[in-house]
């Protein structure tokens, strides 16, 4: 039986790094597993206030986004929302080794071109992706998008 005081969150960018996610919500995260979001693609197309790019996802039938599904206490939802200004919270079906999970994730309607992430932001995504054991080809894809 699901705990109604929890929700599932799908992280695909800097929140892949557990220490960053824990800092943002102010508590430990323990229940996470890798997941794949079909029919979406990973992009750096959201302009940050400093002009650099932030990660985003777009609907794309021929792509998948790899990330991390975490069970988060409902009381932290507002904190999580405040860390992602300019993004919408949507519900998605994420595939995991334990079956499909309905989770919330962030998406932006932005579609800016010719922008790139800062080295620090990119490194946080790459460290998190490797920490979670995401496929190396996917990590290489993210690197290619960032250059």
TAFENUR-V977770 format. One record per residue. N is the residue number from 1. RES is the residue in one small letter. D_CENTER is the distance of its C-alpha to the mean C-alpha in whole Angstrom. Layout:
n=N res=RES d_center=D_CENTER
n=N res=RES d_center=D_CENTER
This chain:
n=1 res=x d_center=26
n=2 res=x d_center=23
n=3 res=x d_center=23
n=4 res=x d_center=22
n=5 res=x d_center=21
n=6 res=x d_center=18
n=7 res=x d_center=15
n=8 res=x d_center=12
n=9 res=x d_center=8
n=10 res=x d_center=6
n=11 res=x d_center=3
n=12 res=x d_center=2
n=13 res=x d_center=4
n=14 res=x d_center=7
n=15 res=x d_center=6
n=16 res=x d_center=6
n=17 res=x d_center=10
n=18 res=x d_center=11
n=19 res=x d_center=14
n=20 res=x d_center=12
n=21 res=x d_center=10
n=22 res=x d_center=14
n=23 res=x d_center=15
n=24 res=x d_center=13
n=25 res=x d_center=15
n=26 res=x d_center=18
n=27 res=x d_center=18
n=28 res=x d_center=17
n=29 res=x d_center=15
n=30 res=x d_center=17
n=31 res=x d_center=16
n=32 res=x d_center=13
n=33 res=x d_center=13
n=34 res=x d_center=11
n=35 res=x d_center=11
n=36 res=x d_center=11
n=37 res=x d_center=10
n=38 res=x d_center=14
n=39 res=x d_center=15
n=40 res=x d_center=12
n=41 res=x d_center=12
n=42 res=x d_center=9
n=43 res=x d_center=11
n=44 res=x d_center=12
n=45 res=x d_center=14
n=46 res=x d_center=13
n=47 res=x d_center=16
n=48 res=x d_center=16
n=49 res=x d_center=19
n=50 res=x d_center=20
n=51 res=x d_center=20
n=52 res=x d_center=18
n=53 res=x d_center=14
n=54 res=x d_center=11
n=55 res=x d_center=8
n=56 res=x d_center=8
n=57 res=x d_center=9
n=58 res=x d_center=12
n=59 res=x d_center=14
n=60 res=x d_center=16
n=61 res=x d_center=18
n=62 res=x d_center=19
n=63 res=x d_center=15
n=64 res=x d_center=12
n=65 res=x d_center=9
n=66 res=x d_center=8
n=67 res=x d_center=6
n=68 res=x d_center=7
n=69 res=x d_center=9
n=70 res=x d_center=11
n=71 res=x d_center=14
n=72 res=x d_center=14
n=73 res=x d_center=17
n=74 res=x d_center=18
n=75 res=x d_center=20
n=76 res=x d_center=16
n=77 res=x d_center=15
n=78 res=x d_center=17
n=79 res=x d_center=16
n=80 res=x d_center=12
n=81 res=x d_center=13
n=82 res=x d_center=15
n=83 res=x d_center=12
n=84 res=x d_center=11
n=85 res=x d_center=14
n=86 res=x d_center=14
n=87 res=x d_center=12
n=88 res=x d_center=13
n=89 res=x d_center=11
n=90 res=x d_center=12
n=91 res=x d_center=13
n=92 res=x d_center=12
n=93 res=x d_center=14
n=94 res=x d_center=12
n=95 res=x d_center=14
n=96 res=x d_center=15
n=97 res=x d_center=18
n=98 res=x d_center=19
n=99 res=x d_center=19
n=100 res=x d_center=17
n=101 res=x d_center=15
n=102 res=x d_center=14
n=103 res=x d_center=11
n=104 res=x d_center=10
n=105 res=x d_center=7
n=106 res=x d_center=7
n=107 res=x d_center=9
n=108 res=x d_center=12
n=109 res=x d_center=15
n=110 res=x d_center=16
n=111 res=x d_center=17
n=112 res=x d_center=18
n=113 res=x d_center=20
n=114 res=x d_center=21
n=115 res=x d_center=19
n=116 res=x d_center=17
n=117 res=x d_center=15
n=118 res=x d_center=17
n=119 res=x d_center=18
n=120 res=x d_center=16
n=121 res=x d_center=13
n=122 res=x d_center=13
n=123 res=x d_center=14
n=124 res=x d_center=12
n=125 res=x d_center=9
n=126 res=x d_center=12
n=127 res=x d_center=13
n=128 res=x d_center=10
n=129 res=x d_center=10
n=130 res=x d_center=14
n=131 res=x d_center=14
n=132 res=x d_center=12
n=133 res=x d_center=14
n=134 res=x d_center=12
n=135 res=x d_center=15
n=136 res=x d_center=17
n=137 res=x d_center=17
n=138 res=x d_center=14
n=139 res=x d_center=13
n=140 res=x d_center=17
n=141 res=x d_center=15
n=142 res=x d_center=13
n=143 res=x d_center=16
n=144 res=x d_center=18
n=145 res=x d_center=16
n=146 res=x d_center=16
n=147 res=x d_center=20
